[in-house]
């Protein structure tokens, strides 16, 4: 079994998809836009910013996990890799806009 590695990297950024100014989460690493849920393929392990792909990652599905709550599945538009990311829908700063996005992505097939 691999060791899970996590590097806290909680910097703000401008969303490459919708242009929204994303503020730091404050408690953990924010890796996707709370408005459109898009991300960039920048991590190998969460927060490390070591991936050379750098292509946009689109949310393709929102699922529920009994321990972690809502999970957003992102698919890289460059290499096709799939990542699971915990939603920040309960964040005090810019919570994820899940109501719209759950409706849009919950029943979408991951292609």
Residue, then its C-alpha position, 0 to 999 in steps of 0.5 A: x500500500x502506498x503512503x498517502x502524501x499531503x502538502x498543505x498549499x493553500x494559496x489563492x488563484x484565478x480560475x483558468x476556466x471562469x476567471x473567478x478569484x479564488x481565496x485560500x480555504x484557510x484549513x487545507x489546500x484548495x485545488x478547485x474553483x468553488x464557482x465552477x468546480x474546475x481545477x488544473x492538473x498540477x498535483x501528483x500527491x495532494x498539494x505538491x504542485x509537482x505534475x508537469x501536465x498542467x492541463x485543465x481538469x473538469x468536474x465530471x461527477x459528484x458522489x457521496x462518501x460516507x466518511x468524507x461527504x461530497x467528493x468531486x471527480x475531476x478528469x484531466x483534459x490533457x492526459x485523462x487522469x481522474x482525481x477525487x477531491x473532497x468538496x469544500x461546500x461547508x467552508x466559511x470562505x467561498x464554499x463550493x457551489x454544490x447545489x447547481x453542480x450536484x444537479x449538473x454532474x451527479x449522474x454524468x458518466x466518467x468517460 
